[in-house]
Amino acid sequence: MKGRPPRRAITDAVYLAKLRGHVQKSENSPERLYDITITGVKPIAFIRVMFAPEILAALPKILQDFREAIRLLRLISRETTISLELWLRSKHGTWRFFRIVGDDIFEIDRDGKLLEAKPTPA
């Protein structure tokens, strides 16, 4: 899933991210690993925002469809004070949020809290 960042989704994501802390958008370049960061809180979050045509897909499908975005997020240092997140938005404005921890992925709410305690291997 490459291409230009989804502008509308990023605008909406910045609004949601500001509810958690200070937000900074990354420079739009082909080498970018993430779209926005949330700082001023722990953990600091590096977030990739993407359009998801199948927002209600099961986690294995999410892992398959967004494997490159997840791989790029995993290039960021893995510290306990850093959260690597994938935020997906449907064309109707429905959101899903995921945290990447090592080789696992967890679904979280928009505040960054885990929805399930069970990880899904990536």
Buried (B, 14 or more C-beta within 10 A) or exposed (E): EEEEBBEEBBEBBBEBBEEBBEBEBBEEEEEEBBBBBBEEEEBBBBBBBBBBEEBEBEBEEBBEBBEEBBEBBBEBEEEEEBBBBBBBBBEEEEBBBBBBBEEEBBBBEBEBEEEEEEBBEB
